Amino acid sequence: MLDRFSAQAKLYAHYRISYPPELYAWLLPRVPGRARAWDCATGNGQVAAALAGHFGRVAATDISAAQLAEAPALPNVDYQISPAESTPFSDASFDLITVAQAVHWLEPEAFIEEARRVLRPGGVLAEWGYDLPTISTELDPLLRKFNDDTMGPYWDAHRHHIHERYARLLFPFAQVETLELAYERQLSAEWFLNYLRTWSSVVKYQQQHGHNPVDALAPELTRLWGPVEQTITFPIFGRLGVRE
């Protein structure tokens, strides 16, 4: 797994969406134990912090020290640098493994092997993500053009797994369930532009060209957005399965 998010770690901590209560209401009743959870590719610890209120201990790993430095300090959350595919954890250690907006960056076969090794029998692996949001009939074409045309050459090849809702990613687990949510947020143009600046494609573009492509988008997006907050809808999708 390549580190695609250290450069924008501080922006990421402030301008990436948290996940709605409905997601955890779907997930948590399906997990039989509450001793230990592992939040894989935790980033700045959003999911780890949410799990901390439900599990005795939470292990939270990432390959980015800069991202982990932005994570909240909590007494029952243990942050550490580790690749997803090879961890220091003992066999059958966890009741739950979560991977939020990151499984498409992992080496799929190696990660699945590691997840099966460290999950307890009956434990749950849950993976979820979100695709390009929708805003309005005026703003959606502008955002789509920026995503597809301007950023298209700078997205990682694995990004297509998001659009496919992970359908082609390995998932050899039992009792598989899926989730689709429309998550609405009221956001300002400034917030949304900073969210775009967290994209890995934007960072890659800036590294290659020496300027941020969001700056060129900002005047037209701000004009169409107007001075008030707009309702942004993020399509969240997920799947979970049980280790037999």
Helices and strands as residue ranges (DSSP letters): H 9-15, H 21-27, G 28-30, E 36-40, H 46-52, E 57-62, H 65-68, E 77-81, E 94-100, G 103-105, H 108-118, E 119-130, H 139-145, I 146-150, G 152-154, G 157-159, H 160-163, E 174-187, H 189-197, H 200-209, H 213-225, E 230-242
